[in-house]
Amino acid sequence: MDRDPRGVGPPRDGDFTVVLFAHEGWKEPVEFLHHCSTKWALFLMSLKSKVETGTGAPDPRDVKIDNWN
């Protein structure tokens, strides 16, 4: 099966995806920064689960870590 040049389609052996993002622009390391950083980690774990198993844990089924949820 020929692969779509945009990378759309079933993965082949050796294929992988790299996701890069930056969480920047904070003037100082306030408590909410730690909340956001942790929630990004949970979001990426949910995305990984969705890709691998078909089931993720998006809001409102995500892990509650503090009172900002």
N, C-alpha and C positions, 0 to 999 in steps of 0.2 A: 504494500500500500504506500503510495507516494505521500509524503508529508507536506502539509501546507507551508509555504515559505515564511509565514508569519509565526510559525511555531504552534499553531492550533492543531490539535489532534492528539491521538494517543501517544504517550511517551515511548521512546525507544530506550534500549539498554544504554546506560551511561548518561542519559539526559538528566538535567537537574535545573532548578530555578534558584536564582539568587535574589533576595529581597533586601534592599538597602533603604534605610530611612534615618532621618536625624530628628531628634527631639531637642530643638535648640531655641534660643531667644529668651530664656528665662533670665531676668535681671539678678535674681538671687535664688538659692536652693530652698524654696519654701516647702512646707509639708505637702501642698497639692502637687508639686513636682514629683514627689515620691509616689503619690497615688497614680498619677498619669503614667509614670514609668512602669509601675507594676501592672497596670491595666493593659499597656501595650504588650507586655509579656504574655498575659492571659489571652489577649486577642490573637496573638500569633500562635499560641498553643491550640486555641480553638480552630483557627484556620488550618493548621496542620492536621488536626483530627478530621476536619471536614473533607480535606483532600484525600486522606488515607482511608477513612472509614465511611464517608458520606454523612457523618453526623458531627456537628460542631456544637458550641455552647455560646451562641450570641446572646446579647441582652434581650430579654430579661432573665435568661437561664444561665448567665455567666456567674463566675465566682464573686461573691460580695466580699470586699476587703476592708471597707470602712463605711462611714456615714455619707460619703459623697455619691454612692451608687444610687 
